[in-house]
Structures are given as structure tokens and as C-alpha cells.
Amino acid sequence: MTWSRFKEYFYQNTELGLALDISRIPFPEDFLATKEPAMQAAFSAMAALESGAIANPDEQRMVGHYWLRRPELAPGAELRDAISGTLQRIRQFAAEVHSGAISAPDGQPFSHLLVIGIGGSALGPQLVHHALGQPGRDRMSVSFFDNTDPDGIDYALDAIGGKLAQTLVVVISKSGGTAETRNGMLEAAAAFRAAGLAPARHFVAVTGEGSQLDKVAAAEGWLARFPMWDWVGGRTSELCAVGLLPAALQGIDIDAMLAGAAAVDEVTRRPITRENPAALLALMWHFATEGRGAKDMVILPYKDRLLLFSRYLQQLVMESLGKELDLEGRVVNQGIAVYGNKGSTDQHAYVQQLREGVNNFFVTFIEVLKDRSSSGDGRGGRARAPIQVEPDVSSGDYLQGFYLGTRDALSEKDRGSISLTIDELSPRSLGMLIALYERAVGLYASLIGINAYHQPGVEAGKKAASGVIALQRKLLAALREAGAPAEGQTAEALAAQVAGSPELSFKVLEHLAANGVVKKQARTPWHSSLYRA
Ligand SMILES: O=P(O)(O)OC[C@H]1O[C@](O)(CO)[C@@H](O)[C@@H]1O
């Protein structure tokens, strides 16, 4: 890549502490001009969304995550008050937990936080916790249940160990009916009861008003309930109570996160493509993937603390863009696959394929200029003096060397990359990154004509899962019937009896047998094995 192309396309905003280099995506000189009409249409759609239009037509909902950091932009006093009032309650609640005004039933301060949620109700809090936490210095230590895996739940509970009595639990679910989160809540409540503790005196809910979770929390008299509004999507919820409450409890400066997001919103709201990093990102995605997901987006932050960013973006991008139909109802099967981890660790894993294997991706490098956190970055961190690992060279210099080296090595083999640079990793810059990608996804969705704000595909898996649970109940009832043969029955015979799928019945019975719920007599061939109660 040439210096002149770099100079032409490098975007730097020193006020924000953000830079974007698109020069290594090989778009032709006329690309931005060709796309300008579509980009202007995307800016207009975004302006309509921000002013409260029904931007999610399927669900007849407004899409308001941008209002979370500038409540005054929300349409109507009621919404504005709800946003500001909730923010104030979050600050107040966290302050009272920290001061001990809200304390554990034994009078001790709450020192540990267990967050229960999944998808958009966990990924943001997990990202922020890992990116900004200061182990040993945070106001509270934090752990997560983000699945219905009993072993994972036990792992987290074992790690909490003796701190359970001083553990505050935040259960997060927009719908309030997500099975994994409900199960996590029930498992946590059982653990509290087993330790002689009353769950309601430890639990807090973040959920939609009137949801199942909201009703349980109200009925049981939980410590507090915070709202999750229908105009905030799960994957764009980090900057409402979903993300802000856990972050504030951990001791992270949530106002700096909001300010960072607001600052990027301000810049990326402007309809001047060349000065708008979200628009430039969206256009690069369009070029690199031919506007149809032809290539994967590999996210490579050269910063351990941003390890979870690719996972966070995976949901944001893939749940938003992975759609069967466009806005006209045509089958388009859109999307961009996202994966990644961190550099330079990945250089010793999959970068081999990126350089020499199938050329089906483009990389986004994320560079953080400042190597070590310091007390000046809003996280209260302690800066260790850099040591020299070689004369005049630090570990951080190596990290940058590997980033620049890998980037060149990929360019040499015609593998495109974008570089995003932030000055330092802080609450403010993390808020900026979140806002930047939220808007890039929204603009890209307009460019390809899809609704980024619904997720109809997710329902299919949920429905199928409840079908499996219903089948399990029927199989168990059949096995427990008075006249059931004492020697047992095959999966096929049981399936016929309950009018279920033989394959699903076999899988369910194998799982029940492995967990001692049913007895299995193994036979050869495997499908003649017998199961009994
Ligand atoms: O917050 P909820 O309603 O529990 O949903 C969790 C996640 O599940 C999804 O709806 C997908 O099933 C995501 O969009 C969402 O972030």
C-alpha cells in the first residue's frame, strides 16, 4: 500500500482519540463517490430512526439506543425522564451498595456481584467487566451465569464459594422469559437457599415492565427492579441499565462511557461520509463483502482486555445483519460472519491460514496506543513502569511491532485490512467503540436494505427446544406408566408410543440415562438398547 493512498484515506480525530485507516481495503478511487447516494439515504434513514420513527417495522417499535447517551434527543418528555431517572437510580443504587446503606442481610457490605443473563443481556457486561476491571481494586468482584449449563453454573458458584452471603445478584432479561436466564436465576436461588440465605434479599432485576421476571421480582420483593425498554434492542443495550448497572456496581465510571458514546454519536451523525468513521466502516464492509457477506470479518484487537470485543461484535453484527429477507420481502440471506480473538496471540494460531490459506475474510485490527493503564484513565489503575525487554524496546513496542508486521504480511498477499486506533482503553473509549459499531451496523443495514433491529430467526431454535422438553416429559410419562415392560423399551418403540421423532427420542433418552434419570441396558446394535424408568 502506498503512502499516498494512506494519506488520502486515513481518518484521524484527535479530539476523540480515534483513527481509522481504510487504505488497505482495495476499493477503487471512485468507490466512495459511487456509493454516495446510497450513503446519503442511509444517513436519512438513521436520522429518522433517531427522531423516533418506527425503524423496526416488524415489531412496530422505535429504536432508541442513541437516546441513552443524549436523553434530550428522545421524543417526548416521558421517555427523556425515564432515561435520566433510571440513570440517576443506577448511580444512587451503586453508591448505596458501595457505602453499605444497601447491605447483605448479615450487615456486611455486598462485595461480590453475580450477573445472570444471556446474549445481549450478558455480552456487553462481560466485555466491560473484562476490558475495564481492575482485579483487587474494583468495588465489587464479578462473575456471570450466561448459559443453562449446570456444570458452568457450578463452576461459577464454586468460585464464589464463601462469598455467597455477600453476593448481590443482578438478573437481566429484556423479555423476562428467556429460559437460560430463568434457569440460572432458579439455580442461583437454590444455592442461596441451600446456604440458609433468602434470595430476595440479594436479587435485583433488569427487565421489561410487566415481564415474567418483573412479576417474580415484584412478588418476591427483590431489592430493586430496573427497566429495560422495548425500544432498546438486546444487542444495543450496553448503555442502558443492562450494562450500566453491573459496571457502576463494579466501580467503573459509567458517565465516561456514556460521554464517549455521545461524542462518537455526534461525529457519526454528520452526513459527510469522508469525515464519518461509522460510514467509512460500513462502506468498507460493503466493498470487502460485495454487500452480500462474501467475506468474513476477523476482529483482531492487539490488546488482551479487548478479547471479548469480537464476541460482542459477533452478536451485534450477525444478529443484526443475518437476515433471510430484505425490506421488500425478497429472499437475500444476508449477513457477515464475525470472529476473532486477540493479537499477537492469534499469530501463533490461525494467522497462518489468514496469510496463506483461503482468502475469504478481511481483518479489522484494533490498536491501542497507550500500553499500560494509569490512574489518569478513569479506571483508577496503577501504572507499572515499563521495563526494557531489549535495549530501547518494551513489551508494548513488540505488541505494536507484531500488529504492524502482521498487517504488512497480510497486505503482501492481497488480504485486506482496516485499522482502528484508539489512544487508550478507558471507559470513554470503550463507550466510543460501542457507539461506533452500533452506527456502522445501522448504516450498513440501510446500504443493503434490511431490518437490523429484529431477530426472527432466533425464535425457531427456541420453539424447537421447547418441543424437545415436551417430548422428554412424554417419554418419562410413558416409561413410568404402570404397564410399561419391566425389561425396558427401545427408543424407537417409545417414540412410536408418544408419537415423537425416534432420533430426538434416542438423544433425549441417552441424556436422561447418562444423568441417572432413566436406566439403560446397552445392546448391540445400539438402537436395540432398552430404556426403563
Ligand atoms: O434479554 P433477553 O430477553 O433475555 O434476551 C437475551 C437475548 O436473546 C435474544 O433475544 C436472542 O434469543 C437476543 O436478541 C437477546 O439479547
The ligand as a MOL file (V3000), in Angstrom:
LIG
                    3D

  0  0  0     0  0            999 V3000
M  V30 BEGIN CTAB
M  V30 COUNTS 16 16 0 0 0
M  V30 BEGIN ATOM
M  V30 1 O -32.7310 -10.1920 27.3080 0
M  V30 2 P -33.4670 -11.4120 26.9100 0
M  V30 3 O -34.8880 -11.1250 26.5640 0
M  V30 4 O -33.3560 -12.4800 27.9620 0
M  V30 5 O -32.8210 -11.9530 25.6030 0
M  V30 6 C -31.4860 -12.3510 25.5430 0
M  V30 7 C -31.0270 -12.4710 24.1210 0
M  V30 8 O -31.8450 -13.3630 23.4210 0
M  V30 9 C -32.1010 -12.8930 22.1090 0
M  V30 10 O -33.3880 -12.4340 22.0400 0
M  V30 11 C -31.9400 -13.9630 21.1510 0
M  V30 12 O -32.6680 -15.0660 21.5910 0
M  V30 13 C -31.1160 -11.7550 21.9400 0
M  V30 14 O -31.5080 -10.8790 20.9630 0
M  V30 15 C -31.1050 -11.2030 23.3130 0
M  V30 16 O -30.0310 -10.3520 23.5200 0
M  V30 END ATOM
M  V30 BEGIN BOND
M  V30 1 2 1 2
M  V30 2 1 2 3
M  V30 3 1 2 4
M  V30 4 1 2 5
M  V30 5 1 5 6
M  V30 6 1 6 7
M  V30 7 1 7 8
M  V30 8 1 7 15
M  V30 9 1 8 9
M  V30 10 1 9 10
M  V30 11 1 9 11
M  V30 12 1 9 13
M  V30 13 1 11 12
M  V30 14 1 13 14
M  V30 15 1 13 15
M  V30 16 1 15 16
M  V30 END BOND
M  V30 END CTAB
M  END
